[in-house]
Structure formats: C-alpha cells, structure tokens
C-alpha cells in the first residue's frame, strides 16, 4: 500500500498487529464471542469464523494506516458496483448462507497509484485508486471486484492458509501484511519476515491456475447476474496486458498475484463472445470517479499540478470531456486554485444533463469540494436534492456541511446529531459517523455523549487504549441525575468501558501465550 515502503512505518504497523492493538466494532463485539483466539494454530479445517477473525485483525492495522482511504464519494461509487455483485452471488448460490452471515463483505479503498485489488480473509476486498484511475468503464472495474469476490466465496484464501497448520493466526496475519509490503518494497519487508517465510506464504497467497479459472468463470456469472456487461472482463484483461507491457515498473502488483496468461484472455473472450460484439461505452459517472481517483491517489501538490490541463482523450465524447473537467477540478482543489476549480465544475454541469447517476455523483463531488474550500452553504445547496436518499455519502456529507456552517441555528445542529445517531445505531461499524456524531454533541453542549461517540470511533479504528481513555474521561465528568437522558448515557459508558477493558486484557493474554 502507499507509504508502506517506509521501513519504520512497516515495522510499526506489523508490531502493532503482533501486539494485538485494535478491536472489532461495537456490533461485532457482541456477536463474535465464539470465535477462536488468534493465538490458536490454524487447523486443516480453517473455519469461516477463524477466517473472519484473521481478516479482522489484518483490517485493524490497515484502517490505521494513512493509505486507508475513507472517501465517502468514491466509496459510494465502489459500493454501487460491489453490492449488486454480492446480491448476484447470493441469488446464484455462489455464496452460502454461512459465509453470507459470517463474513464482513467490505470493499475498501487504498490511496495508492499502483493498479491493484486484493482479497483478504473474511470477506474484505481492497481496491487501489490506481485501478479506478486506469479503468475506462464501470464494467471493467466491476469485473475485478467480481473476480476477487469469487476468490472469497470459493474460499481460495482459506485453502492456501490451511497449509500453515503449525502457525498461529496472529503470526500468519503479520506475515500477510509483510507480503503486502514486500509487493512494493522487498527491502523494507525484510525487517518483518524472513525470505523463506515470505516465499512460502506468497506461494500460498498467489492463486493457482485452477483457482484463477474458477474465479474467472464464477466472476463472469456474477457480472451478468448483477446487470453488468460481461465484456468488462476480457476488456480489462486486455487493458492490463497492454499497459503492463508499455510500463513494467512495479505499478501492476495485481498481475503478480493473478498471473494473466493468453489462455485466460482467450477463455474470457470465448465465454463472452467478445469478437464481433461492441463493448459498452464509458459511463459519465465512471468518468467523474476516474478523474477523482486520478488526483486523490497521490495528493501531493506536485502530482496535482501535473494533472492540471490533462486531456480526456482516454475516453470518447462527453465522457472524455467530463473526465478532463473532473480531473482538473480535483487537481485545482489540491492546489487551492478555487477559481479554476469552480470553472471546471461549471463545465462539468451541462455534461451530466439527462444522466441521473452522473448528476447525483457530480452533486456529491461539488459538495465535497465546497467543504474543502470552507463553503458549507454551497455544500448544503449541492446536496439538497440528495440529502435524504438513504446513502452514506448523502448522510455524512450532509451532516458535515451542517456542522461546518458556523451560521447554522442550534436546531439544525440538533437535527444533524439525531440523524447521525440514527445512522450510527443502524450502522454501528461506521467510524466516520461516530466521529461526526461526537462533533455534533459537543457543538450542542453534550460532552458526555460527545466523548462516548469519540470513544466508539477510536474503538472501530482499532485504538482500544484511546477508547478506554475517552470513556474514563467521560466517567470523570460526574454522575448525572438518575432518570435523566445523561444518566442512561453514563450507564452505557460504564458497560462499554468494562467490555473494551475486558477485550484489551484478552488481547494481552493472547499475546503472552503466543
């Protein structure tokens, strides 16, 4: 991942994993009591529960790394591709009811320029921004997600990891992170794992030809079942083959773990009947997101400056013009050239006319960039038609815009807090919602609720000690009057503190027995 090439950061990340820092979210804490301890050795029967626990531990480290990107706009687009594929897997019977209930099924973003996507144990799939930036259609991006999803549903990862029968899951989690780092910087990873360990585990993480063929076959079925064009897969294969030949500079780690052979490309073309068929045209929504990913994958001003004036010749027609406008708007925002940013957004507006999905995506982009500029009122105006669409992006950007508006009345802040509270209750693993909720309650002079929300956010990010410190600070504020709303909140804080302290101690015991 981006920035994991730094030796010291790699060492700290993996040590954090080995020391057991981090935790499950509030909801999961109550539903995973039967999970095995991570100090247990991996058995030949690598159960879904064990795989989920292993994936959770790895994600606790990833979420705390700077390369982990919770961009609500790009994440909204990613989920619009991911969720239909999941539904198709369930409908087709590719996803068993046990795995459906046990695994996290979470797709997340990584701020990295390389073209890569990867599946982790337990239903987690990471997508590098470089992959979004080089795909020209949503169907191509969906084909990669479908392929990775198939690896998970067929438990290809578990098959390989079950070979590590004498290793603890904690040790395997550490080695997986080391292998991920080695894909970018082998020298840095040497501080974490020996070459023999890395080679052995990498051989088990790399998928066999049979597994690749199976993932291709099932992935095509998922694409079709989800309503995407199956031509996205062979087109993606050909694109990867073409660009990797032109630029083989370690920018395509996806090809190392998923070897792309002429046989795979030929089979994909045959299954989809690509010859003689016209591939789908690029969508406007994807062009907008492609431009955003291009810039966000490397947020340095020098990189953004290079994107200013970039053309959209990679895409035809309106999509190309929109790609250019999106790239320029985001690059100008990084450079704080607000006039150029607004000009690019104005050029984009007529290009999305008549396309509902692109119109909504542009509204989210405009709102986010307005918040970057400090224009809360403009953000609220852009979001107005989509504020109540039930999406995470609409909910969180809307709340952020209200809280950033210094001229808003307390009634607006309270409504935002209540809506965030409802969202966090329904989505208890959403750390960003808890962070915003903490800000909202503090703005309203409710420190007890604010500190508790901050503690939940730290907990979800794997910072158990930070969560404990905040909950103890809330207790020091004093005991509210019995029967009051704050009294109930204080009781919740007491319970959560005991739960998290118990989990912290359990992690330490696991480490001592490792």
C-alpha positions as CSV (number, residue, x, y, z in Angstrom):
1,X,0.0,0.0,0.0
2,X,1.0,3.6,-0.4
3,X,3.6,4.7,2.2
4,X,4.2,1.1,3.3
5,X,7.6,1.3,1.5
6,X,9.0,3.1,4.5
7,X,10.8,0.6,6.7
8,X,10.0,2.1,10.0
9,X,6.3,2.5,9.2
10,X,6.1,-1.1,8.1
11,X,7.8,-2.3,11.3
12,X,5.4,-0.2,13.5
13,X,2.4,-1.5,11.6
14,X,3.3,-5.1,11.9
15,X,4.4,-4.7,15.5
16,X,1.0,-3.1,16.2
17,X,-0.7,-6.2,14.7
18,X,1.5,-8.6,16.7
19,X,0.9,-6.8,19.9
20,X,-2.8,-7.1,19.5
21,X,-3.7,-3.4,19.1
22,X,-7.2,-2.8,17.7
23,X,-10.6,-4.4,18.0
24,X,-13.8,-5.3,16.5
25,X,-16.6,-2.8,16.2
26,X,-19.4,-2.4,18.8
27,X,-21.8,-4.7,17.0
28,X,-19.3,-7.4,16.2
29,X,-18.1,-7.4,19.8
30,X,-21.4,-9.0,20.9
31,X,-21.6,-11.5,18.1
32,X,-18.1,-13.0,17.9
33,X,-17.7,-14.5,21.4
34,X,-17.5,-18.0,19.9
35,X,-14.6,-17.0,17.6
36,X,-11.2,-18.7,18.3
37,X,-8.4,-16.8,19.8
38,X,-5.8,-15.5,17.4
39,X,-3.2,-17.3,19.3
40,X,-4.7,-20.6,18.2
41,X,-3.0,-22.5,15.5
42,X,-4.6,-22.8,12.1
43,X,-6.1,-26.3,11.6
44,X,-6.7,-28.1,8.4
45,X,-10.3,-27.2,8.8
46,X,-9.9,-23.4,8.5
47,X,-13.4,-22.4,9.6
48,X,-15.2,-19.3,8.4
49,X,-15.2,-18.0,11.9
50,X,-11.4,-18.3,12.1
51,X,-11.0,-16.7,8.7
52,X,-13.2,-13.7,9.7
53,X,-11.2,-13.3,12.9
54,X,-8.0,-13.3,10.9
55,X,-9.3,-10.8,8.4
56,X,-10.5,-8.5,11.3
57,X,-7.0,-8.4,12.8
58,X,-5.4,-7.5,9.5
59,X,-8.0,-4.8,8.9
60,X,-7.4,-3.3,12.3
61,X,-3.9,-2.4,11.1
62,X,-4.9,-1.3,7.6
63,X,-7.6,1.1,8.9
64,X,-5.0,2.9,11.0
65,X,-2.6,3.4,8.1
66,X,-2.5,6.6,6.2
67,X,-3.1,4.7,2.9
68,X,-6.5,3.5,4.1
69,X,-8.9,6.0,2.4
70,X,-12.5,6.5,3.7
71,X,-13.5,8.9,0.9
72,X,-17.3,8.9,1.0
73,X,-17.7,9.9,-2.6
74,X,-15.5,7.2,-4.2
75,X,-16.7,4.7,-1.6
76,X,-20.3,5.4,-2.6
77,X,-19.4,4.6,-6.2
78,X,-17.4,1.5,-5.2
79,X,-20.4,0.2,-3.3
80,X,-22.7,0.8,-6.2
81,X,-20.7,-1.9,-8.0
82,X,-19.9,-4.1,-5.1
83,X,-23.4,-4.6,-3.7
84,X,-25.1,-5.9,-6.9
85,X,-22.3,-8.4,-7.2
86,X,-22.9,-9.6,-3.6
87,X,-26.7,-9.9,-4.4
88,X,-25.9,-11.9,-7.5
89,X,-23.7,-14.2,-5.6
90,X,-26.4,-14.9,-3.1
91,X,-29.1,-15.3,-5.8
92,X,-26.9,-17.7,-7.8
93,X,-26.0,-19.8,-4.8
94,X,-22.3,-19.0,-5.1
95,X,-22.4,-17.5,-1.6
96,X,-23.5,-19.9,1.1
97,X,-25.7,-18.7,3.9
98,X,-23.0,-19.4,6.4
99,X,-20.4,-17.3,4.6
100,X,-23.0,-14.6,4.0
101,X,-23.7,-14.3,7.7
102,X,-20.1,-14.8,8.9
103,X,-18.0,-12.6,6.6
104,X,-17.7,-8.9,6.6
105,X,-18.2,-8.3,2.8
106,X,-16.5,-5.0,2.9
107,X,-14.9,-3.3,-0.1
108,X,-12.5,-0.5,0.8
109,X,-10.2,2.0,-0.8
110,X,-6.4,2.3,-0.7
111,X,-4.7,5.5,-1.6
112,X,-2.1,4.1,-4.0
113,X,-1.1,4.8,-7.6
114,X,-0.5,1.1,-8.5
115,X,-3.0,-0.9,-10.3
116,X,-4.2,-3.5,-7.8
117,X,-7.0,-5.1,-5.9
118,X,-6.8,-7.8,-3.4
119,X,-9.0,-10.1,-1.3
120,X,-8.2,-10.6,2.4
121,X,-9.5,-13.4,4.7
122,X,-13.0,-12.9,6.0
123,X,-14.6,-11.1,3.0
124,X,-12.6,-7.9,2.8
125,X,-11.6,-6.6,-0.7
126,X,-9.2,-3.7,-1.1
127,X,-9.1,-1.5,-4.3
128,X,-6.2,0.8,-5.1
129,X,-7.2,4.2,-6.5
130,X,-4.7,3.4,-9.3
131,X,-7.1,0.7,-10.5
132,X,-10.1,3.1,-10.6
133,X,-7.9,5.6,-12.4
134,X,-6.9,3.3,-15.3
135,X,-10.3,1.6,-15.9
136,X,-12.5,3.3,-18.5
137,X,-15.8,1.8,-17.6
138,X,-17.6,0.6,-14.5
139,X,-18.0,-2.8,-16.1
140,X,-14.2,-3.2,-16.2
141,X,-13.9,-2.2,-12.5
142,X,-16.8,-4.5,-11.6
143,X,-15.1,-7.4,-13.4
144,X,-12.1,-7.1,-11.0
145,X,-14.4,-6.9,-8.0
146,X,-16.4,-10.0,-9.3
147,X,-13.1,-11.9,-9.7
148,X,-12.0,-11.1,-6.2
149,X,-15.4,-11.9,-4.8
150,X,-15.3,-15.3,-6.4
151,X,-11.9,-16.0,-4.7
152,X,-13.6,-15.3,-1.4
153,X,-16.8,-17.2,-2.0
154,X,-14.9,-20.2,-3.1
155,X,-12.6,-19.9,-0.1
156,X,-9.4,-19.9,-2.2
157,X,-7.6,-17.9,0.5
158,X,-8.6,-20.4,3.2
159,X,-7.4,-23.3,1.1
160,X,-3.9,-21.8,1.0
161,X,-3.7,-20.7,4.6
162,X,-4.9,-24.1,5.9
163,X,-1.5,-25.3,4.9
164,X,0.1,-23.2,7.6
165,X,-1.2,-25.7,10.3
166,X,1.6,-25.0,12.8
167,X,1.4,-21.3,12.6
168,X,-0.7,-19.1,14.9
169,X,-3.3,-16.9,13.1
170,X,-1.6,-13.9,14.7
171,X,1.7,-14.9,13.1
172,X,0.0,-15.5,9.7
173,X,-1.7,-12.1,9.9
174,X,1.7,-10.5,10.5
175,X,3.2,-12.3,7.5
176,X,0.3,-11.4,5.2
177,X,1.0,-7.7,6.0
178,X,4.6,-8.3,5.4
179,X,3.9,-9.9,2.0
180,X,1.7,-7.0,1.1
181,X,4.5,-4.6,1.9
182,X,7.0,-6.7,0.0
183,X,5.0,-6.3,-3.1
184,X,6.0,-2.6,-3.0
185,X,9.4,-2.8,-1.2
186,X,11.1,-6.1,-0.7
187,X,14.0,-4.5,1.2
188,X,11.7,-2.8,3.7
189,X,9.7,-6.0,4.3
190,X,12.9,-7.9,5.2
191,X,12.8,-6.3,8.6
192,X,9.5,-8.1,9.2
193,X,9.7,-11.5,7.7
194,X,12.5,-13.8,6.5
195,X,12.8,-14.5,2.9
196,X,11.8,-18.2,3.3
197,X,8.7,-17.3,5.2
198,X,7.7,-14.7,2.7
199,X,8.3,-17.0,-0.2
200,X,6.3,-19.8,1.4
201,X,3.3,-17.7,2.3
202,X,3.4,-15.8,-1.0
203,X,3.2,-19.1,-2.8
204,X,0.0,-19.9,-0.9
205,X,-1.5,-16.4,-1.4
206,X,-0.9,-16.4,-5.1
207,X,-3.8,-18.2,-6.7
208,X,-3.2,-21.4,-8.8
209,X,-4.2,-21.6,-12.4
210,X,-7.2,-23.7,-11.5
211,X,-8.3,-21.1,-8.9
212,X,-7.9,-18.3,-11.4
213,X,-10.0,-20.1,-14.0
214,X,-12.7,-20.8,-11.4
215,X,-12.7,-17.2,-10.3
216,X,-12.9,-16.0,-13.9
217,X,-15.8,-18.4,-14.6
218,X,-17.8,-17.5,-11.5
219,X,-16.9,-13.8,-11.8
220,X,-18.4,-13.7,-15.3
221,X,-21.6,-15.2,-13.9
222,X,-21.7,-12.6,-11.1
223,X,-21.2,-9.8,-13.7
224,X,-24.1,-11.0,-15.7
225,X,-26.3,-11.6,-12.7
226,X,-25.6,-8.2,-11.4
227,X,-26.5,-6.5,-14.7
228,X,-23.0,-5.5,-15.8
229,X,-21.6,-6.2,-19.2
230,X,-19.6,-9.5,-19.3
231,X,-17.4,-7.8,-21.9
232,X,-15.9,-5.9,-19.0
233,X,-13.7,-8.8,-18.0
234,X,-11.9,-9.6,-21.3
235,X,-11.6,-5.8,-21.9
236,X,-10.0,-5.4,-18.5
237,X,-7.6,-8.3,-19.2
238,X,-6.5,-6.8,-22.5
239,X,-6.1,-3.3,-20.9
240,X,-3.9,-4.8,-18.1
241,X,-1.8,-6.7,-20.7
242,X,-1.4,-3.6,-22.9
243,X,-0.4,-1.1,-20.2
244,X,1.9,-3.5,-18.3
245,X,3.8,-4.2,-21.5
246,X,4.3,-0.5,-22.0
247,X,5.2,0.3,-18.4
248,X,6.6,-2.5,-16.4
249,X,7.8,-0.5,-13.4
250,X,6.2,-2.4,-10.5
251,X,3.0,-0.5,-10.9
252,X,0.9,-3.6,-11.6
253,X,1.1,-5.8,-8.5
254,X,-2.3,-7.3,-9.4
255,X,-0.6,-9.2,-12.2
256,X,1.9,-10.9,-9.8
257,X,-0.8,-12.4,-7.6
258,X,-3.2,-13.0,-10.6
259,X,-1.0,-14.1,-13.5
260,X,-2.5,-13.0,-16.8
261,X,-2.0,-15.6,-19.5
262,X,-3.0,-15.7,-23.1
263,X,-5.1,-18.7,-22.2
264,X,-7.1,-16.7,-19.6
265,X,-7.7,-13.9,-22.0
266,X,-8.7,-16.3,-24.8
267,X,-11.2,-18.1,-22.5
268,X,-12.7,-14.9,-21.4
269,X,-13.1,-13.7,-25.0
270,X,-14.7,-17.1,-25.9
271,X,-17.1,-17.2,-23.0
272,X,-18.3,-13.6,-23.6
273,X,-18.3,-13.7,-27.4
274,X,-16.2,-10.5,-27.4
275,X,-15.2,-11.0,-31.0
276,X,-17.8,-9.2,-33.1
277,X,-19.6,-7.5,-30.1
278,X,-19.4,-3.8,-29.3
279,X,-18.2,-3.1,-25.8
280,X,-20.3,-0.8,-23.7
281,X,-19.5,2.9,-23.9
282,X,-17.9,4.6,-20.8
283,X,-20.4,5.9,-18.4
284,X,-20.4,9.6,-17.2
285,X,-20.5,8.5,-13.6
286,X,-17.4,6.4,-14.0
287,X,-15.6,9.3,-15.8
288,X,-16.3,11.6,-12.8
289,X,-14.9,9.0,-10.4
290,X,-11.9,8.2,-12.6
291,X,-10.9,11.8,-12.5
292,X,-11.3,12.0,-8.7
293,X,-9.3,8.8,-8.2
294,X,-6.5,10.1,-10.5
295,X,-5.9,13.0,-8.3
296,X,-6.5,11.5,-4.8
297,X,-4.2,8.6,-5.4
298,X,-1.3,11.0,-5.0
299,X,-2.4,14.1,-3.1
300,X,1.0,15.9,-3.3
301,X,0.8,19.4,-4.9
302,X,3.4,18.5,-7.5
303,X,1.3,15.5,-8.6
304,X,-1.8,17.6,-8.7
305,X,-0.1,20.2,-10.8
306,X,0.8,17.6,-13.4
307,X,-2.9,16.8,-13.7
308,X,-4.0,20.4,-14.4
309,X,-4.8,20.6,-18.1
310,X,-4.8,16.9,-18.6
311,X,-7.0,15.9,-21.5
312,X,-9.7,13.3,-21.6
313,X,-8.6,11.6,-24.8
314,X,-8.7,8.2,-22.9
315,X,-12.5,8.4,-23.2
316,X,-14.6,9.4,-26.2
317,X,-17.3,12.1,-26.4
318,X,-18.9,13.6,-23.3
319,X,-17.2,11.1,-21.1
320,X,-13.8,12.3,-22.2
321,X,-14.8,16.0,-21.6
322,X,-16.2,15.1,-18.1
323,X,-13.0,13.1,-17.2
324,X,-11.0,16.2,-18.1
325,X,-13.2,18.5,-16.1
326,X,-13.3,16.2,-13.1
327,X,-9.5,15.7,-13.0
328,X,-9.0,19.5,-13.3
329,X,-11.5,20.4,-10.6
330,X,-9.9,18.0,-8.1
331,X,-6.3,19.0,-9.0
332,X,-7.2,22.7,-8.7
333,X,-8.7,22.0,-5.2
334,X,-5.5,20.4,-4.1
335,X,-3.7,23.5,-5.4
336,X,-6.3,25.7,-3.7
337,X,-7.0,27.4,-7.0
338,X,-10.7,27.9,-6.2
339,X,-11.5,29.9,-9.3
340,X,-10.2,27.2,-11.6
341,X,-11.9,24.5,-9.5
342,X,-15.3,26.3,-9.9
343,X,-14.7,26.8,-13.6
344,X,-14.1,23.1,-14.1
345,X,-17.2,22.2,-12.2
346,X,-19.3,24.6,-14.2
347,X,-18.0,22.9,-17.4
348,X,-19.0,19.6,-16.0
349,X,-22.6,20.5,-15.1
350,X,-24.1,20.5,-18.6
351,X,-22.2,17.3,-19.5
352,X,-24.2,15.3,-17.0
353,X,-27.6,16.6,-18.1
354,X,-30.0,13.8,-18.6
355,X,-28.0,11.2,-16.7
356,X,-29.4,10.8,-13.2
357,X,-26.5,8.8,-11.8
358,X,-23.9,11.2,-13.1
359,X,-25.9,14.2,-11.9
360,X,-26.0,12.8,-8.4
361,X,-22.3,11.9,-8.5
362,X,-21.4,15.4,-9.6
363,X,-23.6,16.8,-6.7
364,X,-21.6,14.8,-4.2
365,X,-18.3,16.0,-5.8
366,X,-19.4,19.6,-5.7
367,X,-20.5,19.3,-2.0
368,X,-17.2,17.7,-1.0
369,X,-15.1,20.2,-2.9
370,X,-17.2,23.1,-1.4
371,X,-16.4,21.7,2.1
372,X,-12.7,21.6,1.2
373,X,-13.0,25.3,0.3
374,X,-14.8,26.0,3.5
375,X,-18.1,26.9,1.8
376,X,-20.6,25.0,3.9
377,X,-23.6,26.8,2.4
378,X,-22.6,25.8,-1.1
379,X,-22.2,22.2,0.0
380,X,-25.7,22.1,1.5
381,X,-27.1,23.6,-1.7
382,X,-25.4,21.0,-3.9
383,X,-26.6,18.2,-1.6
384,X,-30.2,19.4,-1.2
385,X,-31.7,17.1,-3.9
386,X,-29.8,14.0,-2.5
387,X,-29.7,14.7,1.2
388,X,-32.3,12.2,2.1
389,X,-31.6,9.5,-0.4
390,X,-30.6,7.0,2.3
391,X,-26.9,6.8,1.1
392,X,-23.9,7.0,3.4
393,X,-22.5,9.8,1.2
394,X,-25.6,11.9,1.5
395,X,-25.9,11.3,5.2
396,X,-22.3,12.0,6.2
397,X,-21.6,14.9,3.7
398,X,-24.9,16.5,4.7
399,X,-24.1,16.3,8.4
400,X,-20.6,17.6,7.8
401,X,-22.0,20.5,5.8
402,X,-24.4,21.5,8.6
403,X,-21.7,21.2,11.3
404,X,-19.3,23.2,9.3
405,X,-21.8,26.1,8.9
406,X,-21.0,28.5,11.7
407,X,-24.2,30.4,11.0
408,X,-26.5,27.4,11.4
409,X,-29.0,27.6,14.2
410,X,-28.8,25.1,17.1
411,X,-32.0,23.4,15.7
412,X,-30.1,22.4,12.6
413,X,-27.2,21.0,14.6
414,X,-29.6,19.0,16.8
415,X,-31.3,17.5,13.7
416,X,-27.9,16.6,12.3
417,X,-27.0,15.0,15.6
418,X,-30.2,13.0,15.8
419,X,-29.9,11.8,12.2
420,X,-26.3,10.8,12.8
421,X,-27.3,9.0,16.0
422,X,-29.9,7.0,14.0
423,X,-27.4,6.2,11.3
424,X,-24.7,5.1,13.8
425,X,-27.3,2.9,15.5
426,X,-28.2,1.2,12.2
427,X,-24.5,1.1,11.1
428,X,-22.6,0.7,14.3
429,X,-19.3,-0.1,12.5
430,X,-19.2,3.3,10.7
431,X,-16.3,5.1,12.5
432,X,-16.8,8.2,10.4
433,X,-20.4,8.5,11.6
434,X,-19.3,8.2,15.2
435,X,-16.6,10.9,14.7
436,X,-19.1,13.3,13.2
437,X,-21.6,12.4,16.0
438,X,-19.0,13.3,18.6
439,X,-18.6,16.7,17.0
440,X,-22.3,17.3,16.8
441,X,-22.9,16.5,20.5
442,X,-20.0,18.7,21.6
443,X,-21.4,21.5,19.5
444,X,-24.7,21.1,21.3
445,X,-23.0,21.2,24.7
446,X,-23.5,17.5,25.4
447,X,-19.9,16.4,26.4
448,X,-20.9,13.0,27.8
449,X,-22.5,11.9,24.5
450,X,-19.7,13.6,22.5
451,X,-16.9,11.7,24.4
452,X,-18.7,8.4,24.1
453,X,-19.1,8.8,20.4
454,X,-15.4,9.7,20.0
455,X,-14.6,6.5,22.0
456,X,-16.6,4.4,19.7
457,X,-14.8,5.9,16.7
458,X,-11.4,5.1,18.3
459,X,-12.6,1.6,19.0
460,X,-13.6,0.9,15.4
461,X,-10.2,2.2,14.3
462,X,-8.5,-0.4,16.5
463,X,-7.3,2.1,19.1
464,X,-8.6,0.3,22.3
465,X,-6.4,2.4,24.6
466,X,-7.7,5.6,23.1
467,X,-11.3,4.3,23.5
468,X,-10.6,3.4,27.1
469,X,-9.0,6.8,27.9
470,X,-12.0,8.6,26.5
471,X,-14.6,6.5,28.4
472,X,-12.7,7.0,31.6
473,X,-12.6,10.8,30.9
474,X,-16.4,10.6,30.4
475,X,-16.8,8.9,33.8
476,X,-14.8,11.7,35.5
477,X,-17.3,14.3,34.3
478,X,-19.5,13.1,37.2
479,X,-22.7,11.1,37.6
480,X,-25.8,12.6,36.1
481,X,-29.1,12.7,38.0
482,X,-30.9,9.4,38.0
483,X,-33.6,9.1,35.4
484,X,-32.1,11.8,33.1
485,X,-31.0,11.1,29.5
486,X,-27.4,11.6,30.5
487,X,-27.9,9.0,33.3
488,X,-28.7,6.4,30.6
489,X,-25.7,7.5,28.6
490,X,-23.5,7.2,31.6
491,X,-24.8,3.7,32.2
492,X,-23.9,2.8,28.6
493,X,-20.4,4.3,29.1
494,X,-19.9,2.1,32.1
495,X,-20.9,-1.0,30.2
496,X,-18.8,-0.2,27.2
497,X,-15.8,0.5,29.3
498,X,-16.0,-2.8,31.0
499,X,-16.4,-4.6,27.6
500,X,-13.5,-2.8,26.0
501,X,-11.2,-3.3,29.0
502,X,-12.0,-7.0,29.0
503,X,-11.2,-7.2,25.3
504,X,-7.9,-5.3,25.9
505,X,-6.9,-7.8,28.6
506,X,-7.9,-10.7,26.4
507,X,-5.7,-9.4,23.6
508,X,-2.8,-9.2,26.1
509,X,-3.3,-12.7,27.2
510,X,-3.3,-13.9,23.6
511,X,0.0,-12.2,23.1
512,X,1.5,-13.6,26.2
513,X,0.5,-17.1,25.1
514,X,1.6,-16.7,21.5
